[in-house]
Amino acid sequence: MFEVAIIGLGPAGSTLARLLNNPDVLCLDNKTFQPGGFEKPCGGLLAPDAQKALARFDLTLPKSVLVDPQLFAVRTLDLASGLTRHYQRFYINMDRQKFDRWLQTLIPAAVTVQHGAQVTRLARRPDGCFEIIYRQGGQEHTALARRVVGADGADSLVRRTFFPRHRVRSYVAVQQWFAETHTSPFYSCIFDPRETDCYSWSVSKDGYFIFGGAYPAADCRARFERQKKALEQRGFRFGAPLKTEACRVLRPAGWKDFCLGKNGVFLIGEAAGLISPSSLEGISSAMISAQKLAAALGTAPSAAEHRRYARGTRGLRLKLWSKLIKCPFMYQPFLRRCVMQSGLASISIIH
Ligand SMILES: Cc1cc2nc3c(=O)[nH]c(=O)nc-3n(C[C@H](O)[C@H](O)[C@H](O)COP(=O)(O)OP(=O)(O)OC[C@H]3O[C@@H](n4cnc5c(N)ncnc54)[C@H](O)[C@@H]3O)c2cc1C
């Protein structure tokens, strides 16, 4: 019987496991970090909020996690108006798989970690404890815990099992990797209201050119391919895809989209809907919510733990919610055109 079972070891789960540092904690994650194993599709950009979270944890990023090149500006294209602008950015360009692996290495040895463990079912027993069924190495196992933490990302099984009626606005993120053939590597952000009311991006990484976007689920692959064609006209070079990946990505549309859990079930990171609705940046919220939960947990399961967690994350939720106010200026075609035409906060590129 574990006190806490953490499902998922992305930035949220790994941070929580590191901070709890307790032999009564079990972590289950389906990643193996072996070739062909599951890899989280991601732009791999560490935003200033995530850098600040690492700074507050007194953590420094190993060089091995970084990729080439580091980028200082985003090229923003509005395909509807034809406008292009450049904006200064303070991201760290990194290898997302190596970042996740590094966070996992920080989990203290006292914590039980099961890699390659796919949780398939969860149930609450009459005594209030949880049964967690997972497959590992071709065999089914059962673990018992007093609390369950869903740190299992956008498509959270924990959220779907215990809060089946909770809906969060979501998109399908499609991403492809190509050999980089542009003479000057770049990072771009693309608005194309014909294909999506969210956005698309491209980024160069260690000799690869990655293009991806977040699309409404219907026809997502066709929208992605049409966008590639439109961008080829604007000088983007794709060539043959080396890898195609897709996953769900959440984009909270209001306060009620956040779901923190109750009755011994806690949700952190993207599983809780904690991701920026304007930029889809979610690594910082994952780490911050994990820290807030670590601070909220007491010695025995209680409603007070949930109240403390809700209080602790209020600032984070307000911050994410306030980004909805920014959204029309980025995503409403007329307002975006006005902002881009004004040149506000943009930089001129000198060749
Ligand atoms: C295409 C794309 C690009 C993005 N780019 C960026 C970016 O550049 N910067 C940024 O800050 N954010 C970005 N995000 C958002 C960011 O990736 C997520 O918000 C962040 O990873 C959330 O962290 P998490 O720990 O909550 O969940 P995740 O990182 O999704 O981790 C969940 C973990 O749970 C595991 N898991 C899931 N289900 C099970 C199961 N049933 N059994 C066992 N294990 C399970 C998964 O393998 C994974 O390890 C992007 C998202 C997408 C989709």
The ligand as an SDF file (V2000), in Angstrom:
LIG
                    3D

 53 58  0  0  0  0  0  0  0  0999 V2000
    3.1190   19.4930  -30.0560 C   0  0  0  0  0  0  0  0  0  0  0  0
    3.2640   20.1720  -28.7190 C   0  0  0  0  0  0  0  0  0  0  0  0
    4.2280   21.1350  -28.5460 C   0  0  0  0  0  0  0  0  0  0  0  0
    4.4070   21.7410  -27.2800 C   0  0  0  0  0  0  0  0  0  0  0  0
    5.4430   22.6180  -27.1220 N   0  0  0  0  0  0  0  0  0  0  0  0
    5.6810   23.1450  -25.9060 C   0  0  0  0  0  0  0  0  0  0  0  0
    6.8290   23.9670  -25.6870 C   0  0  0  0  0  0  0  0  0  0  0  0
    7.6380   24.2110  -26.5880 O   0  0  0  0  0  0  0  0  0  0  0  0
    7.0330   24.4760  -24.4440 N   0  0  0  0  0  0  0  0  0  0  0  0
    6.1620   24.2070  -23.3990 C   0  0  0  0  0  0  0  0  0  0  0  0
    6.3780   24.7100  -22.2800 O   0  0  0  0  0  0  0  0  0  0  0  0
    5.0810   23.4190  -23.5820 N   0  0  0  0  0  0  0  0  0  0  0  0
    4.8270   22.8740  -24.7970 C   0  0  0  0  0  0  0  0  0  0  0  0
    3.7580   22.0230  -24.9650 N   0  0  0  0  0  0  0  0  0  0  0  0
    2.9220   21.7000  -23.8000 C   0  0  0  0  0  0  0  0  0  0  0  0
    3.6900   20.7590  -22.8720 C   0  0  0  0  0  0  0  0  0  0  0  0
    4.3110   19.7360  -23.6250 O   0  0  0  0  0  0  0  0  0  0  0  0
    2.7660   20.1040  -21.8470 C   0  0  0  0  0  0  0  0  0  0  0  0
    1.8440   21.0240  -21.3360 O   0  0  0  0  0  0  0  0  0  0  0  0
    3.6130   19.5270  -20.7090 C   0  0  0  0  0  0  0  0  0  0  0  0
    4.4150   18.4870  -21.2050 O   0  0  0  0  0  0  0  0  0  0  0  0
    2.7200   19.0260  -19.6020 C   0  0  0  0  0  0  0  0  0  0  0  0
    3.4950   18.2960  -18.6920 O   0  0  0  0  0  0  0  0  0  0  0  0
    2.8450   17.1390  -17.8250 P   0  0  0  0  0  0  0  0  0  0  0  0
    3.9130   16.5960  -16.9780 O   0  0  0  0  0  0  0  0  0  0  0  0
    1.6060   17.6540  -17.2020 O   0  0  0  0  0  0  0  0  0  0  0  0
    2.3600   16.0620  -18.9080 O   0  0  0  0  0  0  0  0  0  0  0  0
    3.1990   15.2620  -20.0190 P   0  0  0  0  0  0  0  0  0  0  0  0
    4.4650   15.9570  -20.3250 O   0  0  0  0  0  0  0  0  0  0  0  0
    2.2620   15.0000  -21.1210 O   0  0  0  0  0  0  0  0  0  0  0  0
    3.6030   13.9250  -19.2930 O   0  0  0  0  0  0  0  0  0  0  0  0
    2.6530   12.9230  -19.0700 C   0  0  0  0  0  0  0  0  0  0  0  0
    3.4090   11.6360  -18.7990 C   0  0  0  0  0  0  0  0  0  0  0  0
    2.4690   10.6260  -18.4650 O   0  0  0  0  0  0  0  0  0  0  0  0
    2.7610    9.4520  -19.1850 C   0  0  0  0  0  0  0  0  0  0  0  0
    1.4960    8.7290  -19.3200 N   0  0  0  0  0  0  0  0  0  0  0  0
    0.3600    9.1400  -19.9260 C   0  0  0  0  0  0  0  0  0  0  0  0
   -0.6080    8.2220  -19.8430 N   0  0  0  0  0  0  0  0  0  0  0  0
   -0.0780    7.1880  -19.1420 C   0  0  0  0  0  0  0  0  0  0  0  0
   -0.5870    5.9320  -18.7190 C   0  0  0  0  0  0  0  0  0  0  0  0
   -1.8380    5.5460  -18.9820 N   0  0  0  0  0  0  0  0  0  0  0  0
    0.2490    5.1000  -18.0390 N   0  0  0  0  0  0  0  0  0  0  0  0
    1.5120    5.4660  -17.7610 C   0  0  0  0  0  0  0  0  0  0  0  0
    2.0430    6.6570  -18.1390 N   0  0  0  0  0  0  0  0  0  0  0  0
    1.2570    7.5050  -18.7990 C   0  0  0  0  0  0  0  0  0  0  0  0
    3.3620    9.9490  -20.4980 C   0  0  0  0  0  0  0  0  0  0  0  0
    4.2190    9.0120  -21.0990 O   0  0  0  0  0  0  0  0  0  0  0  0
    4.1730   11.1350  -20.0120 C   0  0  0  0  0  0  0  0  0  0  0  0
    5.4530   10.7400  -19.6060 O   0  0  0  0  0  0  0  0  0  0  0  0
    3.5470   21.4170  -26.2050 C   0  0  0  0  0  0  0  0  0  0  0  0
    2.5370   20.4710  -26.3850 C   0  0  0  0  0  0  0  0  0  0  0  0
    2.3970   19.8420  -27.6230 C   0  0  0  0  0  0  0  0  0  0  0  0
    1.3500   18.7920  -27.7870 C   0  0  0  0  0  0  0  0  0  0  0  0
  1  2  1  0
  2  3  1  0
  2 52  2  0
  3  4  2  0
  4  5  1  0
  4 50  1  0
  5  6  2  0
  6  7  1  0
  6 13  1  0
  7  8  2  0
  7  9  1  0
  9 10  1  0
 10 11  2  0
 10 12  1  0
 12 13  2  0
 13 14  1  0
 14 15  1  0
 14 50  1  0
 15 16  1  0
 16 17  1  0
 16 18  1  0
 18 19  1  0
 18 20  1  0
 20 21  1  0
 20 22  1  0
 22 23  1  0
 23 24  1  0
 24 25  2  0
 24 26  1  0
 24 27  1  0
 27 28  1  0
 28 29  2  0
 28 30  1  0
 28 31  1  0
 31 32  1  0
 32 33  1  0
 33 34  1  0
 33 48  1  0
 34 35  1  0
 35 36  1  0
 35 46  1  0
 36 37  1  0
 36 45  1  0
 37 38  2  0
 38 39  1  0
 39 40  1  0
 39 45  2  0
 40 41  1  0
 40 42  2  0
 42 43  1  0
 43 44  2  0
 44 45  1  0
 46 47  1  0
 46 48  1  0
 48 49  1  0
 50 51  2  0
 51 52  1  0
 52 53  1  0
M  END
$$$$
